[in-house]
């Protein structure tokens, strides 16, 4: 079992039609046909959307995404039209709402990896490959790869796993030209972001992007380069051969798998509410990531 522990009822706003409730975002459409994305403070782990929110998380994700869009605007256009609140929207939507272009989305998670971790590490241990790409012998958890690689995945519904696929499978699904565009844009943005993060003492181990088309033009969409979509590691603590400290919700995962939580992630019961000290520690990591990367204080 997985999914929402408590699926929220979307807020109804005059002039907006609610389209979808995601793990973190609520998606609406306005009367002009534009999409309105609202980032909540929900958090997920082990394919569950948890009952406890992380204060300010949605705003941090939104503001960090906007900062990153500016950093690579010359490489690929983005989907943002406005950050102004729609008429009649609640005040709580401020800072967490984007009015965006409606795109023809490509059904592929575009993942770039510069370091070995996560599902890539698991596959490497078995076959010395990641998404079918051969890698050298001798790599360990946290190793830097010889060069960044494009390792796409299928997009999964809430409560289900994304599944890594080969580049050839992506080309089969969306066409060779589109697959080539996705790979080129993904690696270009990753390379720019990796260098910017490195200058700030942060390692961007891997990240995932979503793209769509506006006419014939490829456009980057959704959130980008946040702790929810990326692995960020403090560079001064990087030590290959072990799991790395990270700027994300690892506190949540660690607590859920601890004896203190009493939860069996492989059982039938949904995860419990998070204690306050885990909420506070997780929020502090999101804030630290924002401040380290942008150089701007959150408050």
URZI-V748171 format. One record per run of one state. SS is the DSSP state (a for helix, b for strand, c for the rest). FROM is the first residue (numbers start at 1). TO is the last residue. If there is no record, write none. Layout:
# URZI-V748171
[[SS & FROM & TO] [SS & FROM & TO]]
This chain:
# URZI-V748171
[[c & 1 & 2] [b & 3 & 4] [c & 5 & 16] [b & 17 & 21] [c & 22 & 24] [b & 25 & 29] [c & 30 & 34] [b & 35 & 39] [c & 40 & 43] [b & 44 & 45] [c & 46 & 47] [b & 48 & 49] [c & 50 & 56] [a & 57 & 71] [c & 72 & 76] [b & 77 & 78] [c & 79 & 79] [b & 80 & 82] [c & 83 & 90] [a & 91 & 93] [c & 94 & 96] [b & 97 & 100] [c & 101 & 103] [b & 104 & 105] [c & 106 & 107] [b & 108 & 115] [c & 116 & 117] [a & 118 & 127] [c & 128 & 128] [b & 129 & 130] [c & 131 & 132] [b & 133 & 134] [c & 135 & 143] [b & 144 & 150] [c & 151 & 152] [b & 153 & 154] [c & 155 & 162] [b & 163 & 164] [c & 165 & 166] [a & 167 & 174] [c & 175 & 175] [a & 176 & 199] [c & 200 & 201] [b & 202 & 214] [c & 215 & 216] [b & 217 & 221] [c & 222 & 229] [b & 230 & 234] [a & 235 & 237] [c & 238 & 249] [a & 250 & 256] [c & 257 & 275] [a & 276 & 294] [c & 295 & 299]]
